[in-house]
Amino acid sequence: MKFKDLLKSPVFPAGHRWSLKRRKKGYESDVTALVRTMLEDETISADQRFAWERWRAEDRLTKKV
């Protein structure tokens, strides 16, 4: 992978607070609500998608067949 292909991770200002809203139906922990809320942000979602695809590609390349 080349450095030009890497995405720049999102940076948030110090003191940034996420507004958590737990789902009404059923139990949802604060951590789950935080992650769900964070993934609604497009920059974080794209960063995590890129990391997942990179991890899957490296996993596939390192397996011996």
PDB file of N, CA, C and O in Angstrom:
ATOM      1  N   MET A   1       0.840  -1.172   0.000  1.00  0.00           N
ATOM      2  CA  MET A   1       0.000   0.000   0.000  1.00  0.00           C
ATOM      3  C   MET A   1       0.891   1.242   0.000  1.00  0.00           C
ATOM      4  O   MET A   1       1.891   1.310   0.715  1.00  0.00           O
ATOM      5  N   LYS A   2       0.520   2.180  -0.784  1.00  0.00           N
ATOM      6  CA  LYS A   2       1.292   3.411  -0.897  1.00  0.00           C
ATOM      7  C   LYS A   2       0.721   4.470   0.044  1.00  0.00           C
ATOM      8  O   LYS A   2      -0.473   4.473   0.346  1.00  0.00           O
ATOM      9  N   PHE A   3       1.594   5.368   0.502  1.00  0.00           N
ATOM     10  CA  PHE A   3       1.157   6.403   1.434  1.00  0.00           C
ATOM     11  C   PHE A   3       0.106   7.321   0.817  1.00  0.00           C
ATOM     12  O   PHE A   3      -0.734   7.864   1.536  1.00  0.00           O
ATOM     13  N   LYS A   4       0.139   7.501  -0.495  1.00  0.00           N
ATOM     14  CA  LYS A   4      -0.854   8.369  -1.125  1.00  0.00           C
ATOM     15  C   LYS A   4      -2.258   7.769  -1.058  1.00  0.00           C
ATOM     16  O   LYS A   4      -3.246   8.491  -1.184  1.00  0.00           O
ATOM     17  N   ASP A   5      -2.352   6.436  -0.858  1.00  0.00           N
ATOM     18  CA  ASP A   5      -3.645   5.772  -0.782  1.00  0.00           C
ATOM     19  C   ASP A   5      -4.272   5.843   0.604  1.00  0.00           C
ATOM     20  O   ASP A   5      -5.460   5.557   0.757  1.00  0.00           O
ATOM     21  N   LEU A   6      -3.495   6.217   1.615  1.00  0.00           N
ATOM     22  CA  LEU A   6      -4.015   6.265   2.978  1.00  0.00           C
ATOM     23  C   LEU A   6      -4.942   7.452   3.170  1.00  0.00           C
ATOM     24  O   LEU A   6      -4.701   8.539   2.644  1.00  0.00           O
ATOM     25  N   LEU A   7      -5.995   7.232   3.924  1.00  0.00           N
ATOM     26  CA  LEU A   7      -6.910   8.310   4.268  1.00  0.00           C
ATOM     27  C   LEU A   7      -6.395   9.043   5.493  1.00  0.00           C
ATOM     28  O   LEU A   7      -5.710   8.455   6.331  1.00  0.00           O
ATOM     29  N   LYS A   8      -6.713  10.294   5.599  1.00  0.00           N
ATOM     30  CA  LYS A   8      -6.365  11.053   6.788  1.00  0.00           C
ATOM     31  C   LYS A   8      -7.473  10.840   7.810  1.00  0.00           C
ATOM     32  O   LYS A   8      -8.645  11.096   7.531  1.00  0.00           O
ATOM     33  N   SER A   9      -7.095  10.367   9.001  1.00  0.00           N
ATOM     34  CA  SER A   9      -8.088  10.085  10.033  1.00  0.00           C
ATOM     35  C   SER A   9      -8.756  11.369  10.494  1.00  0.00           C
ATOM     36  O   SER A   9      -8.114  12.418  10.542  1.00  0.00           O
ATOM     37  N   PRO A  10     -10.032  11.301  10.832  1.00  0.00           N
ATOM     38  CA  PRO A  10     -10.740  12.495  11.295  1.00  0.00           C
ATOM     39  C   PRO A  10     -10.204  12.971  12.641  1.00  0.00           C
ATOM     40  O   PRO A  10      -9.875  12.165  13.511  1.00  0.00           O
ATOM     41  N   VAL A  11     -10.123  14.278  12.800  1.00  0.00           N
ATOM     42  CA  VAL A  11      -9.661  14.887  14.052  1.00  0.00           C
ATOM     43  C   VAL A  11     -10.773  15.809  14.543  1.00  0.00           C
ATOM     44  O   VAL A  11     -11.322  16.608  13.783  1.00  0.00           O
ATOM     45  N   PHE A  12     -11.090  15.683  15.822  1.00  0.00           N
ATOM     46  CA  PHE A  12     -12.140  16.500  16.408  1.00  0.00           C
ATOM     47  C   PHE A  12     -11.522  17.448  17.430  1.00  0.00           C
ATOM     48  O   PHE A  12     -10.520  17.104  18.057  1.00  0.00           O
ATOM     49  N   PRO A  13     -12.097  18.628  17.608  1.00  0.00           N
ATOM     50  CA  PRO A  13     -11.534  19.595  18.545  1.00  0.00           C
ATOM     51  C   PRO A  13     -11.563  19.055  19.982  1.00  0.00           C
ATOM     52  O   PRO A  13     -12.415  18.244  20.345  1.00  0.00           O
ATOM     53  N   ALA A  14     -10.613  19.527  20.777  1.00  0.00           N
ATOM     54  CA  ALA A  14     -10.569  19.116  22.185  1.00  0.00           C
ATOM     55  C   ALA A  14     -11.881  19.487  22.860  1.00  0.00           C
ATOM     56  O   ALA A  14     -12.418  20.572  22.637  1.00  0.00           O
ATOM     57  N   GLY A  15     -12.386  18.595  23.673  1.00  0.00           N
ATOM     58  CA  GLY A  15     -13.639  18.857  24.369  1.00  0.00           C
ATOM     59  C   GLY A  15     -14.874  18.529  23.564  1.00  0.00           C
ATOM     60  O   GLY A  15     -15.988  18.833  23.992  1.00  0.00           O
ATOM     61  N   HIS A  16     -14.702  17.913  22.402  1.00  0.00           N
ATOM     62  CA  HIS A  16     -15.859  17.543  21.573  1.00  0.00           C
ATOM     63  C   HIS A  16     -16.719  16.539  22.324  1.00  0.00           C
ATOM     64  O   HIS A  16     -16.204  15.530  22.807  1.00  0.00           O
ATOM     65  N   ARG A  17     -18.002  16.792  22.431  1.00  0.00           N
ATOM     66  CA  ARG A  17     -18.927  15.912  23.151  1.00  0.00           C
ATOM     67  C   ARG A  17     -19.915  15.310  22.158  1.00  0.00           C
ATOM     68  O   ARG A  17     -20.485  16.014  21.324  1.00  0.00           O
ATOM     69  N   TRP A  18     -20.105  14.015  22.260  1.00  0.00           N
ATOM     70  CA  TRP A  18     -21.060  13.329  21.410  1.00  0.00           C
ATOM     71  C   TRP A  18     -22.398  13.288  22.124  1.00  0.00           C
ATOM     72  O   TRP A  18     -22.464  13.015  23.322  1.00  0.00           O
ATOM     73  N   SER A  19     -23.459  13.559  21.388  1.00  0.00           N
ATOM     74  CA  SER A  19     -24.795  13.480  21.987  1.00  0.00           C
ATOM     75  C   SER A  19     -25.296  12.046  21.845  1.00  0.00           C
ATOM     76  O   SER A  19     -25.529  11.560  20.738  1.00  0.00           O
ATOM     77  N   LEU A  20     -25.455  11.387  22.978  1.00  0.00           N
ATOM     78  CA  LEU A  20     -25.876   9.993  22.973  1.00  0.00           C
ATOM     79  C   LEU A  20     -27.380   9.894  23.117  1.00  0.00           C
ATOM     80  O   LEU A  20     -27.972  10.519  23.997  1.00  0.00           O
ATOM     81  N   LYS A  21     -27.987   9.117  22.263  1.00  0.00           N
ATOM     82  CA  LYS A  21     -29.413   8.824  22.372  1.00  0.00           C
ATOM     83  C   LYS A  21     -29.569   7.323  22.243  1.00  0.00           C
ATOM     84  O   LYS A  21     -29.421   6.758  21.159  1.00  0.00           O
ATOM     85  N   ARG A  22     -29.869   6.685  23.364  1.00  0.00           N
ATOM     86  CA  ARG A  22     -30.050   5.241  23.333  1.00  0.00           C
ATOM     87  C   ARG A  22     -31.373   4.900  22.666  1.00  0.00           C
ATOM     88  O   ARG A  22     -32.325   5.679  22.702  1.00  0.00           O
ATOM     89  N   ARG A  23     -31.413   3.737  22.065  1.00  0.00           N
ATOM     90  CA  ARG A  23     -32.644   3.278  21.416  1.00  0.00           C
ATOM     91  C   ARG A  23     -33.697   3.008  22.469  1.00  0.00           C
ATOM     92  O   ARG A  23     -33.388   2.549  23.569  1.00  0.00           O
ATOM     93  N   LYS A  24     -34.925   3.290  22.134  1.00  0.00           N
ATOM     94  CA  LYS A  24     -36.037   3.137  23.075  1.00  0.00           C
ATOM     95  C   LYS A  24     -36.430   1.676  23.261  1.00  0.00           C
ATOM     96  O   LYS A  24     -36.737   1.249  24.374  1.00  0.00           O
ATOM     97  N   LYS A  25     -36.421   0.912  22.176  1.00  0.00           N
ATOM     98  CA  LYS A  25     -36.859  -0.485  22.243  1.00  0.00           C
ATOM     99  C   LYS A  25     -35.671  -1.372  22.620  1.00  0.00           C
ATOM    100  O   LYS A  25     -34.682  -1.438  21.889  1.00  0.00           O
ATOM    101  N   GLY A  26     -35.772  -2.038  23.743  1.00  0.00           N
ATOM    102  CA  GLY A  26     -34.703  -2.943  24.164  1.00  0.00           C
ATOM    103  C   GLY A  26     -33.571  -2.209  24.860  1.00  0.00           C
ATOM    104  O   GLY A  26     -33.567  -0.981  24.953  1.00  0.00           O
ATOM    105  N   TYR A  27     -32.620  -2.978  25.343  1.00  0.00           N
ATOM    106  CA  TYR A  27     -31.488  -2.416  26.074  1.00  0.00           C
ATOM    107  C   TYR A  27     -30.366  -2.042  25.123  1.00  0.00           C
ATOM    108  O   TYR A  27     -30.059  -2.787  24.192  1.00  0.00           O
ATOM    109  N   GLU A  28     -29.763  -0.908  25.352  1.00  0.00           N
ATOM    110  CA  GLU A  28     -28.575  -0.491  24.611  1.00  0.00           C
ATOM    111  C   GLU A  28     -27.647   0.212  25.587  1.00  0.00           C
ATOM    112  O   GLU A  28     -28.054   1.154  26.267  1.00  0.00           O
ATOM    113  N   SER A  29     -26.404  -0.242  25.659  1.00  0.00           N
ATOM    114  CA  SER A  29     -25.448   0.361  26.575  1.00  0.00           C
ATOM    115  C   SER A  29     -24.983   1.719  26.043  1.00  0.00           C
ATOM    116  O   SER A  29     -25.184   2.047  24.874  1.00  0.00           O
ATOM    117  N   ASP A  30     -24.361   2.496  26.925  1.00  0.00           N
ATOM    118  CA  ASP A  30     -23.829   3.800  26.523  1.00  0.00           C
ATOM    119  C   ASP A  30     -22.740   3.649  25.466  1.00  0.00           C
ATOM    120  O   ASP A  30     -22.643   4.465  24.549  1.00  0.00           O
ATOM    121  N   VAL A  31     -21.919   2.604  25.595  1.00  0.00           N
ATOM    122  CA  VAL A  31     -20.829   2.393  24.629  1.00  0.00           C
ATOM    123  C   VAL A  31     -21.391   2.080  23.248  1.00  0.00           C
ATOM    124  O   VAL A  31     -20.916   2.613  22.246  1.00  0.00           O
ATOM    125  N   THR A  32     -22.396   1.221  23.196  1.00  0.00           N
ATOM    126  CA  THR A  32     -23.016   0.888  21.913  1.00  0.00           C
ATOM    127  C   THR A  32     -23.657   2.117  21.288  1.00  0.00           C
ATOM    128  O   THR A  32     -23.549   2.329  20.081  1.00  0.00           O
ATOM    129  N   ALA A  33     -24.317   2.919  22.094  1.00  0.00           N
ATOM    130  CA  ALA A  33     -24.938   4.148  21.593  1.00  0.00           C
ATOM    131  C   ALA A  33     -23.869   5.118  21.082  1.00  0.00           C
ATOM    132  O   ALA A  33     -24.074   5.789  20.070  1.00  0.00           O
ATOM    133  N   LEU A  34     -22.733   5.195  21.778  1.00  0.00           N
ATOM    134  CA  LEU A  34     -21.644   6.077  21.347  1.00  0.00           C
ATOM    135  C   LEU A  34     -21.087   5.629  20.003  1.00  0.00           C
ATOM    136  O   LEU A  34     -20.914   6.447  19.099  1.00  0.00           O
ATOM    137  N   VAL A  35     -20.806   4.339  19.864  1.00  0.00           N
ATOM    138  CA  VAL A  35     -20.262   3.830  18.598  1.00  0.00           C
ATOM    139  C   VAL A  35     -21.248   4.038  17.467  1.00  0.00           C
ATOM    140  O   VAL A  35     -20.855   4.462  16.380  1.00  0.00           O
ATOM    141  N   ARG A  36     -22.518   3.751  17.696  1.00  0.00           N
ATOM    142  CA  ARG A  36     -23.542   3.948  16.664  1.00  0.00           C
ATOM    143  C   ARG A  36     -23.612   5.415  16.251  1.00  0.00           C
ATOM    144  O   ARG A  36     -23.713   5.730  15.065  1.00  0.00           O
ATOM    145  N   THR A  37     -23.558   6.309  17.236  1.00  0.00           N
ATOM    146  CA  THR A  37     -23.604   7.745  16.945  1.00  0.00           C
ATOM    147  C   THR A  37     -22.364   8.194  16.175  1.00  0.00           C
ATOM    148  O   THR A  37     -22.465   8.992  15.244  1.00  0.00           O
ATOM    149  N   MET A  38     -21.196   7.683  16.562  1.00  0.00           N
ATOM    150  CA  MET A  38     -19.957   8.057  15.875  1.00  0.00           C
ATOM    151  C   MET A  38     -19.964   7.593  14.420  1.00  0.00           C
ATOM    152  O   MET A  38     -19.475   8.300  13.539  1.00  0.00           O
ATOM    153  N   LEU A  39     -20.519   6.405  14.165  1.00  0.00           N
ATOM    154  CA  LEU A  39     -20.539   5.884  12.802  1.00  0.00           C
ATOM    155  C   LEU A  39     -21.516   6.627  11.903  1.00  0.00           C
ATOM    156  O   LEU A  39     -21.478   6.460  10.684  1.00  0.00           O
ATOM    157  N   GLU A  40     -22.385   7.439  12.478  1.00  0.00           N
ATOM    158  CA  GLU A  40     -23.264   8.273  11.662  1.00  0.00           C
ATOM    159  C   GLU A  40     -22.492   9.419  11.013  1.00  0.00           C
ATOM    160  O   GLU A  40     -22.941   9.987  10.017  1.00  0.00           O
ATOM    161  N   ASP A  41     -21.330   9.762  11.576  1.00  0.00           N
ATOM    162  CA  ASP A  41     -20.463  10.779  10.989  1.00  0.00           C
ATOM    163  C   ASP A  41     -19.770  10.162   9.772  1.00  0.00           C
ATOM    164  O   ASP A  41     -19.108   9.131   9.901  1.00  0.00           O
ATOM    165  N   GLU A  42     -19.908  10.762   8.619  1.00  0.00           N
ATOM    166  CA  GLU A  42     -19.399  10.194   7.372  1.00  0.00           C
ATOM    167  C   GLU A  42     -17.877  10.044   7.374  1.00  0.00           C
ATOM    168  O   GLU A  42     -17.366   9.076   6.811  1.00  0.00           O
ATOM    169  N   THR A  43     -17.137  10.973   7.990  1.00  0.00           N
ATOM    170  CA  THR A  43     -15.683  10.866   7.990  1.00  0.00           C
ATOM    171  C   THR A  43     -15.221   9.666   8.814  1.00  0.00           C
ATOM    172  O   THR A  43     -14.281   8.972   8.427  1.00  0.00           O
ATOM    173  N   ILE A  44     -15.870   9.421   9.936  1.00  0.00           N
ATOM    174  CA  ILE A  44     -15.513   8.271  10.765  1.00  0.00           C
ATOM    175  C   ILE A  44     -15.914   6.982  10.062  1.00  0.00           C
ATOM    176  O   ILE A  44     -15.163   6.007  10.072  1.00  0.00           O
ATOM    177  N   SER A  45     -17.074   6.976   9.464  1.00  0.00           N
ATOM    178  CA  SER A  45     -17.541   5.792   8.754  1.00  0.00           C
ATOM    179  C   SER A  45     -16.589   5.425   7.614  1.00  0.00           C
ATOM    180  O   SER A  45     -16.265   4.251   7.437  1.00  0.00           O
ATOM    181  N   ALA A  46     -16.143   6.407   6.848  1.00  0.00           N
ATOM    182  CA  ALA A  46     -15.212   6.152   5.749  1.00  0.00           C
ATOM    183  C   ALA A  46     -13.871   5.660   6.277  1.00  0.00           C
ATOM    184  O   ALA A  46     -13.268   4.761   5.690  1.00  0.00           O
ATOM    185  N   ASP A  47     -13.397   6.239   7.380  1.00  0.00           N
ATOM    186  CA  ASP A  47     -12.129   5.827   7.980  1.00  0.00           C
ATOM    187  C   ASP A  47     -12.204   4.370   8.440  1.00  0.00           C
ATOM    188  O   ASP A  47     -11.271   3.602   8.206  1.00  0.00           O
ATOM    189  N   GLN A  48     -13.291   3.986   9.084  1.00  0.00           N
ATOM    190  CA  GLN A  48     -13.451   2.622   9.567  1.00  0.00           C
ATOM    191  C   GLN A  48     -13.627   1.629   8.416  1.00  0.00           C
ATOM    192  O   GLN A  48     -13.137   0.502   8.484  1.00  0.00           O
ATOM    193  N   ARG A  49     -14.316   2.044   7.376  1.00  0.00           N
ATOM    194  CA  ARG A  49     -14.490   1.185   6.196  1.00  0.00           C
ATOM    195  C   ARG A  49     -13.142   0.919   5.538  1.00  0.00           C
ATOM    196  O   ARG A  49     -12.850  -0.212   5.152  1.00  0.00           O
ATOM    197  N   PHE A  50     -12.315   1.967   5.410  1.00  0.00           N
ATOM    198  CA  PHE A  50     -10.988   1.828   4.824  1.00  0.00           C
ATOM    199  C   PHE A  50     -10.115   0.908   5.673  1.00  0.00           C
ATOM    200  O   PHE A  50      -9.406   0.054   5.141  1.00  0.00           O
ATOM    201  N   ALA A  51     -10.168   1.084   7.003  1.00  0.00           N
ATOM    202  CA  ALA A  51      -9.373   0.239   7.904  1.00  0.00           C
ATOM    203  C   ALA A  51      -9.799  -1.215   7.798  1.00  0.00           C
ATOM    204  O   ALA A  51      -8.953  -2.109   7.795  1.00  0.00           O
ATOM    205  N   TRP A  52     -11.100  -1.462   7.712  1.00  0.00           N
ATOM    206  CA  TRP A  52     -11.602  -2.833   7.603  1.00  0.00           C
ATOM    207  C   TRP A  52     -11.142  -3.467   6.293  1.00  0.00           C
ATOM    208  O   TRP A  52     -10.681  -4.609   6.290  1.00  0.00           O
ATOM    209  N   GLU A  53     -11.259  -2.754   5.199  1.00  0.00           N
ATOM    210  CA  GLU A  53     -10.849  -3.293   3.900  1.00  0.00           C
ATOM    211  C   GLU A  53      -9.351  -3.553   3.866  1.00  0.00           C
ATOM    212  O   GLU A  53      -8.911  -4.553   3.298  1.00  0.00           O
ATOM    213  N   ARG A  54      -8.572  -2.680   4.457  1.00  0.00           N
ATOM    214  CA  ARG A  54      -7.121  -2.874   4.505  1.00  0.00           C
ATOM    215  C   ARG A  54      -6.780  -4.098   5.345  1.00  0.00           C
ATOM    216  O   ARG A  54      -5.927  -4.898   4.961  1.00  0.00           O
ATOM    217  N   TRP A  55      -7.441  -4.248   6.485  1.00  0.00           N
ATOM    218  CA  TRP A  55      -7.192  -5.385   7.356  1.00  0.00           C
ATOM    219  C   TRP A  55      -7.552  -6.685   6.657  1.00  0.00           C
ATOM    220  O   TRP A  55      -6.816  -7.667   6.752  1.00  0.00           O
ATOM    221  N   ARG A  56      -8.681  -6.699   5.954  1.00  0.00           N
ATOM    222  CA  ARG A  56      -9.094  -7.911   5.246  1.00  0.00           C
ATOM    223  C   ARG A  56      -8.122  -8.243   4.115  1.00  0.00           C
ATOM    224  O   ARG A  56      -7.839  -9.417   3.874  1.00  0.00           O
ATOM    225  N   ALA A  57      -7.615  -7.243   3.430  1.00  0.00           N
ATOM    226  CA  ALA A  57      -6.674  -7.483   2.346  1.00  0.00           C
ATOM    227  C   ALA A  57      -5.369  -8.048   2.899  1.00  0.00           C
ATOM    228  O   ALA A  57      -4.809  -8.974   2.312  1.00  0.00           O
ATOM    229  N   GLU A  58      -4.877  -7.516   4.004  1.00  0.00           N
ATOM    230  CA  GLU A  58      -3.630  -8.017   4.598  1.00  0.00           C
ATOM    231  C   GLU A  58      -3.825  -9.427   5.114  1.00  0.00           C
ATOM    232  O   GLU A  58      -2.919 -10.252   4.992  1.00  0.00           O
ATOM    233  N   ASP A  59      -4.972  -9.727   5.682  1.00  0.00           N
ATOM    234  CA  ASP A  59      -5.255 -11.062   6.193  1.00  0.00           C
ATOM    235  C   ASP A  59      -5.235 -12.072   5.050  1.00  0.00           C
ATOM    236  O   ASP A  59      -4.690 -13.167   5.187  1.00  0.00           O
ATOM    237  N   ARG A  60      -5.823 -11.701   3.942  1.00  0.00           N
ATOM    238  CA  ARG A  60      -5.886 -12.602   2.799  1.00  0.00           C
ATOM    239  C   ARG A  60      -4.487 -12.838   2.206  1.00  0.00           C
ATOM    240  O   ARG A  60      -4.184 -13.941   1.752  1.00  0.00           O
ATOM    241  N   LEU A  61      -3.648 -11.810   2.212  1.00  0.00           N
ATOM    242  CA  LEU A  61      -2.309 -11.936   1.619  1.00  0.00           C
ATOM    243  C   LEU A  61      -1.359 -12.748   2.488  1.00  0.00           C
ATOM    244  O   LEU A  61      -0.417 -13.346   1.970  1.00  0.00           O
ATOM    245  N   THR A  62      -1.584 -12.781   3.792  1.00  0.00           N
ATOM    246  CA  THR A  62      -0.664 -13.478   4.686  1.00  0.00           C
ATOM    247  C   THR A  62      -1.013 -14.945   4.903  1.00  0.00           C
ATOM    248  O   THR A  62      -0.203 -15.691   5.453  1.00  0.00           O
ATOM    249  N   LYS A  63      -2.200 -15.374   4.483  1.00  0.00           N
ATOM    250  CA  LYS A  63      -2.571 -16.792   4.649  1.00  0.00           C
ATOM    251  C   LYS A  63      -1.855 -17.644   3.632  1.00  0.00           C
ATOM    252  O   LYS A  63      -1.729 -17.286   2.461  1.00  0.00           O
ATOM    253  N   LYS A  64      -1.384 -18.792   4.112  1.00  0.00           N
ATOM    254  CA  LYS A  64      -0.752 -19.753   3.195  1.00  0.00           C
ATOM    255  C   LYS A  64      -1.827 -20.685   2.667  1.00  0.00           C
ATOM    256  O   LYS A  64      -2.646 -21.212   3.420  1.00  0.00           O
ATOM    257  N   VAL A  65      -1.805 -20.875   1.365  1.00  0.00           N
ATOM    258  CA  VAL A  65      -2.818 -21.736   0.739  1.00  0.00           C
ATOM    259  C   VAL A  65      -2.196 -23.065   0.369  1.00  0.00           C
ATOM    260  O   VAL A  65      -2.878 -23.937  -0.171  1.00  0.00           O
TER     261      VAL A  65
END
